[in-house]
Each structure stands twice: as C-alpha cells, then as structure tokens.
Amino acid sequence: MKPLPLQDIRVIDFTQVMLGPCATQVLADYGADVIKIEKEKIGDLSRWSVGSDPDGLNNPVFCSMNRNKRSVAVDLKAEETKELILELLDTADVVVNNFRPGVMERMGFGYETLKARNPGIIFASGTGFGLEGPNVNKGGQDTLAQAMTGVMERRSSPDLPLSIYSTPLCDYTAAMHLAQGILLAILQRQKTGVGQQVSVSLYNSMLAMQMQEAACHMMRGRDLNWAAFPLTGVFETTDRAIVVVGAFKQNPLRDICQALEIEDLSTDERYADFDLQARHRAELQAIFRKRFAQNSSAHWLSRLEAVDILCAPVRSLAEALVDEQTVVNRMVVDAGSTPAGAIRLVASPIDMSEAPFQIRQLPPRLGEHNDELLGSGSAERRRLASNG
C-alpha cells in the first residue's frame, strides 16, 4: 500500500452530527488516525437519526460520515476519564469539536489548557456563528444558516414560496472549510513548529459561498441571482423535466429558439439584451414552457446540445447513483457488512493518483476501540506510560 498523505497525523475528534464528522472523515480517508470521542451509551447523535437500528451500529447517516475512524465511548464528567483523554490529547496533532463556544473549556479541554501541555496542537472548531459576537451562544444549525445569510431568500422567482434547501449545504460547505483550515494549519506547523486555533462557522461559510452575489451587491448595488437568469429554468416535457442554462454564449436566446424551432425572439426589441430579457422573463419562460411540453426530454436535449446550449435531465438521487458516470467515477463503494447489514457509501470526491481512496476501517461501533486505546493493558496506555 502506498503511504497516505496524512498517515502520521492523529486527530482527536469530539464532533457529532454533520459539520465536524464530515470534516474529520476527509482527514481519515487520507490516512489520519481519527479517534472519535463519544458520549457513553449514547454516542454521536447521528447514530440515532432516521429510524435507527436498535444498537446504532448500521445507521446510514452515521456510516456516511464516520468511516476510517476509531471510537472511544466515555463519561467525560468523570475525573479519571478526563485524565485519560488528556493523556490521549497529548499525543494528538489536531483536536476538533463542533460544540458551542465555551463547552470545550468547561470540560477541561480548552485551547489554552491543551496548548500548555502540547504546544504543537491544532485546535479546530466548527460553530454556528463564530467564536464571538451577538449570536455566539445561539444554537447553530444548517437551516438557520440558510435563513440568516440570505441563501433561503434567494429564489428563481419572487413568486415562489420560501423553502428549506433539501440537502444540508451549509454543514457540508463549512465541513470542507474546516478540513481546509486544518490542513493549512498542519502545513504552517511544519514551517514554525507551533500549533494554532482554527475556526469556521456555518454563517461565514454561507456568506463565503455567496462571494459573487455579495460583491455585486456591495460594488454595484445590483442583485446577482443565477437561478433567475431569464433564459435559465426547469421545464416539463412530455415525459420528465429538463434544466436549461441559457448563458455563457453571445446570443443564447437565438440558439434556444433554433433548438425549439420557433421564431428568433432575439430579433424582437423586447428581448434585445440581457436586461430586457430579465424584465420580460415571465413572458419568455411561458413561451419556452409551452414548447417544451410538446415533445420528449430526449428530443429537446438532443436539439439543445446540437446548438451548444447547456442542458440536462432532472434526475432523482436513485437514478444518479446507478448512472454510468457515477460508476466510471467510482463514487459508490461497497464498504463491507456488519451484523446489522451491508454498508454502501458514497466515496471520496477527491481522486488522487498516488493516494487512492480506500476504506481501512468500517464505521466503528460505539466504544469499539476503548480497550485498544484506553484499557489498562492497551498498547496506547503502555506507550503513554513509557513516554511519561
């Protein structure tokens, strides 16, 4: 087996639900020794999501974010347990949490405490709103971040009702930012020998995701809404829906009209440029909807692609998971099985020729590695004793 880029990095992971576990799984997938610290008898809350298995062993939500990790389940309120965890933290390169600010300090694992024992420690936090400010103690959650940063308010049409985005994009985006921050801190420590604090939040990640829209608003006083572009939309055909992106061309309206076999609306003075098209978007979209409804998706996709208009069928996740492109990209992996059943997961989206993705450890049972890491006869305890 080829060496993995993070195989000498140890991560002590206090996180649960999605933001934190998704970030630490990136590290685990590429070699980091991620030790998941869980609450005794309960564990990560995602073990009990969406109609859990009786023992939380094979919950798909938990499995999707916790492969290649080890699990220690302890009572963090017990003083003898705290000392064991502190000893474990002395061996760590990175400690990660997604508690509200102040929780790690109250448990005795704050940055200043850990830094005094281990100056190279990288202390990474994922929060709802940041480490200070008016919302510092407010519970952070994906839907709240969508609402408070303008993401939820932006729709393709103001006539559409406000709604919650159905995939937790805030959690995933912040998780990727947290993983990036940890990797940057590791690189800097190689230069300086010193660790540091790394912090990301759902709130900041959602503002960063809207970098183009925010710059247009602040620099031009203008709204930028990609979903509301006049020649972009989702259209029903005789058999299913397709999406069309009428942009990135000199005269996309002319080409769409050619594909639809209707008159060239770009010669109409009402639709002569982008701003006029935006003003008359409802009229244009009504013309498109009527025409698309007269033939099949395959027919229209073929004609649109012939004139180089971006388009695609609207698929379900179930269809996407078995699509040939998904198979070629090796994005679905059979991870093995547990007594509770088979484990099938989405693979890492990062494709590295010299460090191919692999599953080295199934998502762990709650406390599966207690004896290995904390037991009196464990190799880890013997190593800690010899180092002391």
N, C-alpha and C positions, 0 to 999 in steps of 0.2 A: 504494500500500500504506500502511495506517495504521501509525504508529510503534508499536513494541512496547515494553512497559514496561521491559525490561532491555537495550535495544539499545545503550546506551552502556557496558555493563559487560563487562569482559574477565575471563575465568576461565581460569586455567592448571590443568589437570586431570591429576593424576598417578594417578588412581584406575583400578581394574580390577575385574573380576568383576561384582558387582551393587550393593552398598550405595552406593559412590561414583558409578559411571556413571549409576545410576538418579536420584540427586540432581542431578547436573550436567545430565542431559537435561531436567529440569524447567526449569532456567535457560536452556538452549539453545532449548527450544521457544518461549520468550517473549522471545527477542531477544538473549540474552547471546552474546558471541563466546567460545565454549568451545574452547580449544586443548588437545587430548589429547596428553600426553607419554607415549610408549610405548617399550618396550624394543626396540632394534634387532633386526630379523629375527624376533622372537617376538611382540611386541605384547601387548595385553590378553589375558589367558588365556581370556577368553570368545570370542575369535576361533577357538579350537580346541576348543570344547565340542561334545558330542553329535554325533560323526561329522562333523567339519568338512569344508568344501570344501578342495581342495588348497592354495589360497592364503589361506584365511581370509577371503576377500572377502565372502562372502554367508552367513556363518553366522547362522542366525536368532536365536540367543541374543545375539550381539554386536549385530546390527542392531536388536534390540528396545530397546536402551538407549543407542544412540550416534548417533542421527540429529542433524542440525543442529550437528555438531561438525566440527572440523578435526583432522587427525592429523599429529604430528611424531614420527618414529621415530629415536632417537639412542642412542649409547653413553654412558650417564650416568657411567661411570667415567673417561672421557677428560676431562682438564682443559680442553682447548679447548672441548669440548661444554658443560661446566659453565658456562663464562663466557657462552656464547651463551644458555643457559637463564636464567642470572641476568639478563642484559640483557632477555630476554623478560619475566621476572618483574617487572622494574622498571616495565613498562607495565601490570601487572595490577591489577585491583581485588580479585580473590579468587584464592587458591590452595587447591586441595582435594586431600587424599590420604586413602587408607584403608589405609595401612601400619600395622604395629605401632609403638607409641610409640618414638621414637628413630631411626627409619630416615631420616626427612627430615633430621634433624640430621647423621647420618653421611654423607649425600650432599652436605651443604653447603647445604641449603635449609631449615634450621630457622627457626622464627618469629623469633627474635632477630636472626638474620642478615638476613632479609628485611625486618623492621621497620626496621632501621638504614638500609637503602637506600630503603625505601618506607614511610613512617610510616602511610600510609592502607591498607596491605594488610590484608585479612581472611584469616586463616589457619584453614581449616576442616579438621577431622579426623573421620573415622569409624573407630572401633575396635571390637574385640570386647567389651572390658570397661572401657574408660576409660583415662585417662592416668596413673593411679597405682593402688596397691592390690596385693593379693596375686596377682591374675591379670593384671597389666599386661603380662607377657611371654608369656602363654598365647595360642595361636592362636585367633582369633575366627572363628566360622562359624555360620550360621543354625541348624543342628540342635543345636549345643552350647548356644546361647542358649535354644532351646526347652526343653532339658533342665534347664538350671541355674536358670531363673527360675520354674519351676512350671507353665509352659504345657503341656508334654508330659504331666505327671502328671494334669492335669485332663481327665477323660473324662465322657461322659454317664452311664456306669455303671462302677463299680469292677470289674465282671466282664469288661469289655473289655480286651484286651491293650494295653499301652503301644505307641504308634506315632509315627512322624515325620509331622508335617503336610506334605502333599504339595506345597504351594506355599511358597516362601521368604518367609513373612510377616515374619520378623524383619528380613531385609535390606530389604524394601520399606518397612516402618514406620520403620526407622532412616534410610533414604534420605529419606523425607518430612520427618522431624525435622531432618536435616542441611540440606535445602533451606530449611526454615523458619528455621533458625538463621542461615543465610547472608543471607536476605532481611531478617531483623531487624537483623543487623549492618550491612547496607547502609543501612537506614533510620537507624540510630543514627549512622553516619558522616556522614550528611547534616546531622545536628544538631551533631556535635562535631568533624568533620574528622579523626577518629582511627579507625584500624582496630582489630581485636582478634582474639583467638583464639576459635574456635567449636568445640565438641567434642560429639559424640554417640557412643553405643555401642549395639551390639545388645542388650547386657544391660540398660541403662537403658531402652531403648525397649520392651522386653518387660515390664519392671516397670510402666512408664507405661501400657501397653496394658491392664494388669490393675488400673487405678486403682479401679474399683468393688469388685472382689473383694478387693483389698488393704485398702481402707477397712473393708469389712465384717469382715474377719478381725481387724484391729487395734482397731477400735472396739467390736465386738460379740462377738468370738470366734466368729464364725459363718462357715461356708463359703457362698459365693455361686457357684453354677455354673449358668449359663443353660441349658446343654445338658442338665442333669439335672432341669430343671423337670418335675414329674410329668405334666403334660398336653402336653408337647412331645416330639416324636420323629419318626423317619423310619419310614414304614410302607409295606410292599409291597402293591400292589393286584393285580388280575388281569393288568395289562399293564406296570406300571412302579412306581417308588417315588414317594411324595409326602412332603413335610415339613409338619408341623402345629405351630403355635406357640399353645398354649392359655394365653394370658396377656393382660394389659392389658384385662381385662374384669371386671365384677363377679362373674359366675358362668360362667366359660368351660366348666366341666365340663357344666353343664346344656345349653349350646348345642352342644357336641360330641356329646352323647348325642342331642340332637334331630336333628342332621345325620346321625348314624349310624342313626337310627330304632331306638334301644334305650331301655331304661328310664332314667329320670333318676337317675343314680348320685349326684348331688349331694344327694339326699334321704337317702342311706344314711349313717348316723352314722360309718362307717369313713372316709368321704371328705368330711366336713363342712367342712373348711377346708384351707388350703394345706399346713400341717404334717402333717395326717393323710393328705392325698393323697400327699405326698412319702414318708411312711412306707410307704404301700401302692402305691408307683409301679409295682412289678413286676406287681401284680395288674391295675391299670388298663391298663398298656401291653399286657398279654396280651389283655384284652378288646378293646382297640382293634385290635390286630393281626389277631385272628380276624375281626372285622367288616370291616376294610378289604380283606382278602383275598377278599371275596365279590363285589367289583364293580370297575369300571374306575377309573382315575385321573380321567378326565373327569367321571364320575358323582360321585365324592366331592368333588372340587374345587368343583364346582357347588353341591353341598349345603352344604359348609362356608362358602363365600363368601356364600351366601344368609343365613347367621346371623352373618356378620361375624367368622368365625374366620380368622386369618392362616394361609395355606397356599400351597403352590407345588409344581409338579412338580420332581423331581430330574433335572436335565439334565446332559448331557456338555458339555464346553467346545465341541466341534464344533457342537452344537446351539445353544449360546448365541451363537456368533459369527455365525450366519446368522439369528438371531431378529429379528423385525420391530422390536423395541425397540432392539436394537443398531444396526440400520440407521438408524432415526429419530434416534438419539443420535449418529450419525456416528462411531462408535467403532472402525471398521475403515477403514484408509486404504491405498490402493494408492500406494506411495511412489515407484514407478518401477522401473527394472530396471538390472542390471549385466550384464557379460558372463557372470556366473555364474547369472543368472536373475532373476525378478521378486522384488520386495520388498513384502510385505504386512505391515502392523504394526497394533498396537492404538494408537489415537490418544490424545492427552492427555485425561484425565478432567475437566480444568478448562475450562469453557466461558465465555469472556469475550466479551461483545458487541462491545467496541471493540478487542479484540486476539485475533481468531480464530486457532485453531491452524493451523499450516501447516508443511510440510516444505520448508525452504530449501536443505538440504544432505543428500544421501544419507549413510548411514553411511559413513565415509571408509575408503579403502584404507589399509593400514599405511604411514605416512610420506607420504601423498598430498600433504601441504602443506609438506614440508621446504623445497623451493626457494622457495615463496611466503613462508615465514616466516623461514627461516634461511639461505637461499642468499646468496652474496656479492652477487648482483645483485637480491636481493628488495626489494620495496617496504618491508618491515618493517625490513630491515637498513639501508636508506637513511634511514628515519625515525629509527631508533635513533642512527645516526651524526650526523644533524642535531641531534637533541635533546642529544647529548653535547657 
